[in-house]
Amino acid sequence: MTDSTDDADTGLPEFKEPLRRAIGERYLQYALSTIMHRALPDARDGLKPVHRRILFAMRELKLSPTGGFRKSAKISGDVMGNYHPHGDMAIYDAMARLAQDFNVRYPLVDGQGNFGNIDGDNPAASRYTEARMTAAAEALLEGLNENAVDFRPNYDGTLEEPVVLPAAFPNLLANGSSGIAVGMATNIPPHNIHELIDACLHLIKSPDAHDETLLKYVPGPDFPTGGVIVESRDNIADAYRTGRGSIRLRARWEKEDLGRGQWQIVVTEIPYQVQKSKLIEKLAEVIQLKKVPLLADVRDESADDVRIVLEPRAKTVEPDILMGMLFKNTDLEVRFSLNMNVLIDGLTPKVCSMKEVLRAFLDHRRDVLQRRSQHRIDKIDHRLEVLQGLIIAFLNLDRVIDIIRYDGDPKAALMAEDWSLKRARAVDESDYVSPLPAKGDGELTEVQAEAILNMRLRSLRRLEEMELVRERDALIAERAELAELLSDDGLQWAKIAEQLRETRKQFGHSASRGQRLTTFAEAGEVEDVPMEAMIEREPITVICSKMGWVRAMKGHQALDGEFKFKDGDEGRFAFHAETTDKLIVVGNNGRFYTILGANLPGGRGMGEPVRLMIDLPNEAEIVDILVHRAGRKLLVASSAGDGFIVPEQEVIAQTRGGKQVLNVKGDVVARVIKPVNGDHVAVVGENRKVLVFPIEELPEMGRGKGVRLQKYKDGGMSDATTFDIANGLSWLDPAGRTRTESDLAEWLGKRAGTGRMAPRGFPRDNRFTS
């Protein structure tokens, strides 16, 4: 884009830079802001800016774990007004999540009121709820007033906020984090603090430890909702080593015996971040669509705990089989995608391994220890300076009183006085030697003079003087220890290890909810259990009308009985089957569809249109309905006289759309589908010519047009069948009597022949008997 100039007519401004560059730079600024200040957590304290500001604002409001609660509206208002200039609802939602023990492994906010639930219900409005910090949040803030971390100005420069929190435990892994930035995202599961600290202690002892070694201490995530991890150890190790991977998590369940052989399944823990209400809806949908026919009902009997009751349709199937199917079809099993993308030192986004994340935390703890130790040394030095001046005052009390009483400017007089000779004349002078020299040679500093002037009269007793000496000696000893600590790396790591052990004692296995909640188990393969194996086997009579309305009546009814149909409709198919049978519906479009017998509507009404169960086009008609028998073969043929043999297992469809087996086009349709039962094929055309040939001349195929069975000058094929030539060819005569032709030499020939006229008495509809 070229630069444009001002236009006097339009008043358009002059562009100072190309649009491409302007948009690119501004979008990059937005992307960086999103990555660093919104979506990705800091590896050191595991917090995003909004969470860090919430905790800091609660600290400023003095909402300690042992103190009182404050309205959530007050807290979110302070956060918004002082540190986080974004919407109050966004701040409140972030704070509410920190209080939800089903979302956060170690809640950082202690909520009072409705803060939402595992069903997915939203928290109450901020004016109704109250909150304060938890002990875990207090541990993250410990040391803020001891210069443990850097502070920066807030958004308007009127206050200061911490860049990062001191963090007494590895909160990033303990509570996890998730977020979506521009071009990158993060998703870190929660873990157990006790295990994380054990891994940190091992890293302190062995800085070069392998990632696999850390798995001995942290075997996997520990979700607040419990559950069972069924991922292999190798996959978990690979995910922790690379920072990316996925972990399979299942609900925890148990079989509950109801007596008399009856039982039900009770789900007591559901996977992390799965809303219980939506899970119930999904289970109900599975029942309605009959994806798992054995599941009869689902009930939510949860109170404070989770209790989802799954009622089986029959007691004959193993619970493991039922649960395996539910794991496959519902959110009772989920995959948690792990992506440990974090900010290193608050600046650099990086996908880290577990070892790198723990190392970042330990390095941060060392920096906090050094800063707090140096801050304490500075405080001790200031106090020792004051103590030296007070001790000098006690040694020369009469002179000090005289100066204060009679001098016009006692502060200046105290600082100008030479106290060195006076100190020398004191008794037991060695008891009062300070490590810090006075100003000049025996002069008091301004700080010391101010302290002397502020001294109360009640302090002018011998006991107070002895207390000052003891305090001075204790501070000198403490300062020496701190100086040695700052000069020795080994002592620093030992101190950090000691602090971590104290934290582990507070939040580890002995604490409330400190024990591991998520366990491990072998997943095993979820077998593709046949649907019929999950259904109670019962006899049924399948009735299908000419218009395609199908139903299943209980028991084996008489097939020659009278059945009711809709006005203008009549019966077409009637046969015996069982609920465990698969029914093969063949359309004249050459597609084969599969319906489970148990899924057919009951026989009390007129049934349902078969087109509601399968995707049979409106223009297609049903050629035949067969009960599937494993190992059987079918003869399929079109109206053009083309066909082949197909194994019945090959025509079973897995979807509503069916499976194309016989290829037809134009006016040609599928006409014959019959089980193979014999060694010869008999074909009759619309011209009433019959041809018999050996079945070996037909190929066996899975799909296709087939080969020519019989040649026609006019018309097409009417029917075909298979039979044993030794038993002869049978058909029903017009009187309904079975006739058999044993001598078939006249009609026996090669495949694709024209054949000879049908025997006398052959049916006028050109159909063979079965």
BELKATA-V264278 format. One line per field, one symbol per residue. ss: DSSP state (h for helix, s for strand, l for the rest). A space follows every 10 residues. Layout:
ss = ???
This chain:
ss = llllllllll llllllllhh hhhhhhhhhh hhhhhhhhhl lsllllllhh hhhhhhhhhh llllllllls shhhhhhhhh hhhllllhhh hhhhhhhhll llllllllss ssllllllll llllllllls ssslhhhhhh hllhhhllll ssslllllls ssllllllll hhhhhlssss llllssssll llhhhhhhhh hhhhhlllll hhhhllllll lllllllssl llhhhhhhhh hhlsssssss lssssssssl lssssssssl lllllhhhhh hhhhhhhhhl llllssssss lllllllsss ssllllllhh hhhhhhhhhl llsssssssl sssslllsss sllhhhhhhh hhhhhhhhhh hhhhhhhhhh hhhhhhhhhh hhhhhlhhhh hhhhhhlllh hhhhhhlllh hhhhllllhh hhllllllsl llsllhhhhh hhhlllhhhl lhhhhhhhhh hhhhhhhhhh hhhhhhhlhh hhhhhhhhhh hhhhhhhlll llllllllss llllllllll hhhhllllss ssssslllss ssssllllll llllllllll ssssssssll lsssssslll sssssshhhl lslllllssh hhllllllll lsssssslll llssssssll lsssssshhh hlllllllss lsllllllls ssssslllls ssssslllss sssshhhlls lllsllssll llllllssss ssslllllss sslllllsss sllllllsll lllllsslll llllllllll
